[in-house]
Amino acid sequence: MNENVSKINNKWVRLAVLTIVFLNTAAMLLGYKLIPLSNEELVSVLSLIALFISEIWNHWKNNSYTSQAKEADKLMEKLKR
């Protein structure tokens, strides 16, 4: 699993986030409001996104979906006996 995660090329995600933040900051400096949220609403939205991502990550990490993970669970059960 760690090998698969390390192979993920996340350059496009980083570029997209950087672009959004840059454009929003530049627009704010020029007096435009691209993200129509107050500070409190923005915090709520970001908290909701963080909650969603952490739920998906925790669910994935705590459940065996791949065949390798299922085999590892079987081995772990044998070792516990």
N, C-alpha and C positions, 0 to 999 in steps of 0.2 A: 504494500500500500504506500509506504513512504517513497518507494522508487517512482511510483506513478505520480504522486503529488509533486515530487521534485522535477518531473519532466514537463509539468504544465507550464506553458509559456504565457505569462500574464501581462506581457508588455502592452497589449491592447486595452486591457482593463485599466492599467496605470495611466495610459495615454488618455483614455476617455475621462477618467476622474480628474486628471490634471487640466484637461481642456474645459470641462464644466466649471471647475473652481476658478480657473483663470478668467473665463468669459463672465462669470457671475461677479467676480471681484472688479473687473474692468467696468462692467455696466454700473455697479454700485458707485464707483468713483466718478462716473459720468452722470450720475443722477437717475439712472434707470433701475427698475426693479424687475429682474428676470424671474426670480423665485418669489411668487406672491404669498409669502408666509411671514408672519411676525416671528420674532426670536423664539417665543414660547412654542409656537406651532412648529417651527423648524426643529427645535429640540425634541418635540413629541414625535415628529416624523422620523428623525434620525434614531431615536430610541426604539421605535417600532421596527425599523429596518434592522437594527442591531439585534433585537429580540428574534426576529424571523431568521436571520443568518445563524445565530447561536443555536436556535432550536433545530434547524436542519443539520448543522454540524454535530451537535450532541446526539441527535437521533442516529445519524450515520455512524458515528464512532461507537455507539453503544449497542449496535445491532449488526449482525453478520449477514451481509448481502452477497458477498463474493464467495466463490467456491473455496478459495484459500482461507477465508475467514471461517467458513463452516467447518473445514477440516481442522483448523486450529482450535475451534471450540470443542470438537470431538476429542482431540488430543488433550486439551486441558481437563476435560471431564475424566478421562482415563488416568491422568496424573493425580487428580484429587482423590481417587479411590485408594 
